[in-house]
Amino acid sequence: MKPVIVFRHAPTEGPGYFATFLDERRIAWRLVKLDEGEAVPADAGAFAGLALMGGPMSANDDLPWTAPVLALIRDAARRGVPVIGHCLGGQLLAKALGGEVTRNPVKEIGWHRVDVEDSEEARDWLGGDLRAFAAFQWHGETFSIPPGGHRILRSEHCANQAYVAGGRHLGMQCHVEMTPEMIRTWCESGAPEIAASRASPAVQPAATIEALSGERLPVLTDTARRLYARWIRGLRD
């Protein structure tokens, strides 16, 4: 099978559990470090799927890789190559498919409840038994659901938490790929942002985030496993 191509936009925002999931299933993948200036391939047909991770920048920023990544996502959609986006990646996917990326009413950082929509699409991707879970959040912007897409997750502070499009593409505002190491690193490197954003009702102190991780991360990983298992069903040979 062709490899899954994974785009990293920032050094600390790698594939995390997503890479573990692919490795456990012996699915080949290739990391493209956009933060180090690596080139964006022009042809999505060379890959089984596209994965986009998070990053501190905006999907609306005019960066050297922005236009090529959006073009590659559109090429993947035309070819039926599945795309999965985490946070910034979900925003890029939404924008490529005709949605908009705008400022969220409040900044979200930490663990927050996310509700599963009562819909056929949500049950297809998450099963019929999951109603809600605590997701890991770190964002200040949000996406609109692109034309033809279906929302599958929502929350109090950010209405559009995840959507599916074309039966194979998944865009998420929340981070389901987190590992203990990633949470620890983000809390350390993001301490100034947390301190500057405490006026938001959806920003937790780093100590709270880390204290909750032991209980909440296993549930998040189980949820990620469900989503990823459904996503890989669409991988192209």
C-alpha positions in Angstrom: 0.0 0.0 0.0 1.1 3.6 -0.6 2.1 5.5 2.5 0.0 7.9 4.5 1.6 11.4 4.3 1.7 13.3 7.6 2.2 17.1 7.7 3.9 18.7 10.8 3.5 22.4 11.1 5.4 22.9 14.4 8.2 21.0 16.1 6.2 20.1 19.2 3.0 19.2 17.3 3.9 15.9 15.7 1.6 12.9 15.0 1.6 11.6 18.6 -0.8 8.7 19.0 -1.8 8.8 15.4 1.7 7.5 14.5 1.4 4.8 17.1 -2.0 3.7 15.7 -0.5 3.5 12.2 2.6 1.6 13.4 0.5 -0.9 15.3 -1.4 -1.7 12.1 1.7 -1.8 10.0 0.5 1.1 7.8 3.4 2.9 6.2 3.6 6.7 6.8 5.9 9.5 5.9 6.4 12.7 7.9 6.8 16.0 6.1 8.3 18.7 8.4 6.8 21.9 7.0 8.3 23.7 10.0 11.8 22.8 8.6 11.0 23.9 5.1 10.3 20.5 3.5 8.4 20.6 0.2 4.7 19.8 -0.2 4.2 17.1 -2.8 2.1 18.2 -5.8 0.2 14.9 -6.4 -2.1 13.3 -3.8 -2.3 10.2 -5.9 1.1 9.0 -4.5 -0.4 8.5 -1.1 -2.9 6.3 0.7 -4.2 9.2 2.8 -3.2 12.7 4.0 -3.0 13.7 7.7 -2.5 17.2 8.9 -1.5 17.9 12.5 -1.8 21.1 14.6 0.1 24.3 14.8 0.1 27.8 16.4 -0.4 29.6 13.1 -3.8 30.3 11.4 -5.1 28.6 8.3 -5.6 32.1 7.0 -1.9 33.0 7.2 -0.1 33.4 3.9 2.8 31.1 4.7 5.1 29.4 2.0 3.3 26.1 2.5 -0.3 27.3 2.8 -1.4 27.4 -0.8 0.4 24.1 -1.8 -1.2 22.3 1.2 -4.6 23.6 0.3 -4.1 22.6 -3.3 -3.0 19.1 -2.3 -6.1 18.6 -0.1 -8.3 19.6 -3.0 -6.4 17.2 -5.2 -6.9 14.4 -2.6 -10.6 15.2 -2.5 -10.9 14.9 -6.3 -9.1 11.6 -6.3 -11.0 10.1 -3.3 -7.8 10.0 -1.1 -9.0 10.4 2.5 -7.8 13.4 4.5 -7.7 13.7 8.3 -7.1 17.1 10.1 -6.3 17.8 13.7 -7.0 21.3 15.0 -5.1 23.5 12.5 -5.3 20.5 10.1 -9.1 20.4 10.5 -9.2 24.1 9.7 -7.1 23.7 6.6 -9.3 20.8 5.4 -12.4 22.9 6.0 -11.0 25.9 4.1 -9.8 23.7 1.2 -13.4 22.2 0.9 -15.1 25.6 0.9 -15.5 26.4 4.6 -14.3 29.4 6.6 -11.8 29.8 9.4 -12.6 32.5 11.9 -11.9 33.5 15.5 -13.7 31.3 18.1 -15.8 33.2 20.7 -13.3 32.2 23.4 -9.9 30.6 23.5 -10.0 26.9 24.6 -7.0 25.4 26.4 -7.3 22.2 28.4 -9.8 19.4 28.9 -13.4 20.2 27.9 -16.5 18.1 27.3 -17.4 17.3 23.8 -20.8 15.9 22.8 -21.4 13.4 20.0 -24.2 14.4 17.6 -27.2 12.1 17.4 -26.7 11.3 13.7 -26.0 8.5 11.3 -22.6 10.0 10.5 -21.6 10.3 14.1 -22.5 6.7 14.9 -20.7 5.5 11.8 -17.4 7.2 13.0 -17.8 6.8 16.8 -20.2 3.9 17.4 -23.6 4.0 19.0 -22.5 3.9 22.6 -20.4 7.1 22.9 -22.4 10.2 23.9 -19.7 12.5 25.2 -16.0 12.6 26.3 -13.4 15.0 27.6 -11.3 16.3 24.6 -8.0 18.1 24.7 -8.2 21.6 23.3 -5.7 24.3 22.4 -7.1 26.8 19.9 -8.3 30.3 19.4 -10.0 29.9 16.0 -12.6 27.6 14.6 -14.0 26.4 11.2 -17.4 26.4 9.6 -18.6 23.0 8.4 -17.7 22.9 4.7 -20.5 22.4 2.1 -21.7 18.9 2.1 -20.1 18.1 5.4 -21.7 16.8 8.5 -20.9 17.8 12.1 -20.3 14.9 14.4 -18.9 16.6 17.5 -20.0 19.9 19.3 -19.2 21.6 22.6 -20.3 24.5 24.8 -17.4 26.8 23.9 -16.9 25.8 20.2 -19.9 24.6 18.3 -18.0 22.8 15.5 -15.7 20.3 17.1 -15.5 17.7 14.3 -17.1 17.0 10.9 -16.9 14.4 8.1 -17.1 15.1 4.4 -17.5 12.9 1.4 -17.8 9.8 3.7 -14.0 9.7 4.1 -12.6 13.0 5.2 -12.4 13.9 8.9 -11.7 17.4 10.3 -11.4 18.0 14.1 -11.0 21.1 16.2 -10.0 19.1 19.2 -6.8 17.2 19.7 -7.3 13.4 19.9 -3.7 12.5 19.1 -2.3 13.6 22.5 0.3 11.6 24.5 1.5 12.3 28.0 4.8 13.7 26.6 2.9 16.1 24.3 0.7 17.3 27.1 3.7 18.0 29.3 5.7 19.7 26.6 2.7 21.9 25.5 2.0 23.0 29.1 5.6 24.0 29.5 6.1 25.8 26.2 2.6 27.2 26.3 2.8 28.6 29.8 2.9 32.3 28.6 -0.2 31.8 26.4 -2.1 30.2 29.3 -1.2 33.1 31.6 -2.2 35.6 29.0 -5.5 33.9 28.3 -6.9 33.3 31.8 -9.8 35.7 31.2 -11.3 33.0 29.0 -13.7 30.7 30.8 -12.3 27.8 28.7 -8.7 28.1 29.6 -7.3 25.9 32.4 -4.1 26.3 34.4 -1.3 24.0 33.4 -1.4 22.2 36.8 -5.1 21.4 36.2 -4.5 20.2 32.7 -1.7 17.8 33.8 -3.6 16.6 36.9 -6.6 15.6 34.8 -4.6 13.9 32.2 -4.1 10.6 34.0 -7.9 10.0 34.1 -8.9 11.6 30.8 -6.1 10.6 28.4 -7.0 6.9 28.2 -10.6 7.8 27.3 -9.4 10.3 24.7 -7.1 7.6 23.2 -9.9 5.1 23.0 -12.0 7.8 21.1 -9.1 8.5 18.8 -8.8 4.8 18.1 -12.4 4.7 17.0 -12.0 7.6 14.7 -8.7 6.5 13.2 -10.1 2.9 12.7 -13.0 4.3 10.7 -10.7 6.7 8.7 -8.2 4.0 7.6 -11.1 2.1 6.0 -10.9 4.7 3.2 -7.1 4.4 2.6 -6.3 4.0 -1.1 -4.1 1.2 -2.4 
